[in-house]
Amino acid sequence: MTDTRLTFKEMCAKFDVTPRTLRYYEYIELISPEKDGRSRFYGAREVARMTLILRGRRFGFSLEEIRQWLLIYRQEGTRPQLEAWLQLADRQLAELERQKAELDISLADLRALRDTAVSEIRKLDKT
């Protein structure tokens, strides 16, 4: 596997994605491999884009949001892309903080119920 040109199979392995996922990302124009007949090859640009796509998915961004963000760079340049990224990041940070607060409440409730169950078992053991 080379650093500058990966085959379809190498790209799937490098990013631990299925062939279907990689083809779908091509279909929705998130990545554009070089084609030689039926073969596809991925250069540094596509590897970098794939890294950004998967990172964005991990952060909870939709594929459409990622696609639009990547288009900004090509159409408008770096500064507008970074400004758009800040807006997306701020929105997602707020959403993740909200989800974390809900999860913290659920964890506390579950721990309290578990403690109650342990206490009830101990009472039953004493009788």
VENURLIN-V13872 format. One record per pair of residues at least 24 apart in sequence whose ideal C-beta (glycine too) atoms are under 10 Angstrom apart, sorted by the first residue. I is the first residue (numbers start at 1). J is the second residue. D is the distance in whole Angstrom. If there is no record, write none. Layout:
# VENURLIN-V13872
I_J_D ; I_J_D
This chain:
# VENURLIN-V13872
2_41_10 ; 2_43_10 ; 3_43_10 ; 3_44_8 ; 3_47_9 ; 4_41_9 ; 4_42_9 ; 4_43_6 ; 4_44_6 ; 4_47_9 ; 5_33_10 ; 5_34_8 ; 5_41_5 ; 5_42_7 ; 5_43_6 ; 5_44_9 ; 5_46_10 ; 5_47_10 ; 6_33_9 ; 6_40_9 ; 6_41_7 ; 6_42_4 ; 6_43_8 ; 6_44_10 ; 6_46_8 ; 6_47_7 ; 6_50_10 ; 7_33_9 ; 7_39_7 ; 7_40_7 ; 7_41_6 ; 7_42_8 ; 8_33_8 ; 8_38_10 ; 8_39_7 ; 8_40_5 ; 8_41_8 ; 8_42_8 ; 9_40_10 ; 10_41_9 ; 10_42_8 ; 11_40_8 ; 11_41_9 ; 11_42_5 ; 11_46_8 ; 11_47_8 ; 11_50_7 ; 14_42_9 ; 14_47_7 ; 14_50_8 ; 14_51_10 ; 15_42_10 ; 15_47_8 ; 15_50_5 ; 15_51_8 ; 15_53_9 ; 15_54_6 ; 16_54_9 ; 17_50_8 ; 17_53_9 ; 17_54_8 ; 21_53_10 ; 21_54_10 ; 22_46_10 ; 22_50_8 ; 24_63_9 ; 25_49_9 ; 25_50_7 ; 25_53_6 ; 25_54_10 ; 25_63_8 ; 25_66_10 ; 25_67_9 ; 28_63_6 ; 28_64_8 ; 28_66_10 ; 28_67_6 ; 29_67_7 ; 29_70_9 ; 29_71_9 ; 30_56_10 ; 30_63_7 ; 30_64_10 ; 30_66_7 ; 30_67_6 ; 30_70_7 ; 30_71_10 ; 31_70_9 ; 49_73_10 ; 52_85_10 ; 56_85_10 ; 56_88_8 ; 56_92_9 ; 59_88_9 ; 59_89_8 ; 59_92_6 ; 59_93_9 ; 59_95_10 ; 59_96_8 ; 60_91_10 ; 60_92_6 ; 60_95_7 ; 60_96_7 ; 60_99_9 ; 61_88_6 ; 61_89_9 ; 61_91_9 ; 61_92_6 ; 65_91_9 ; 65_92_9
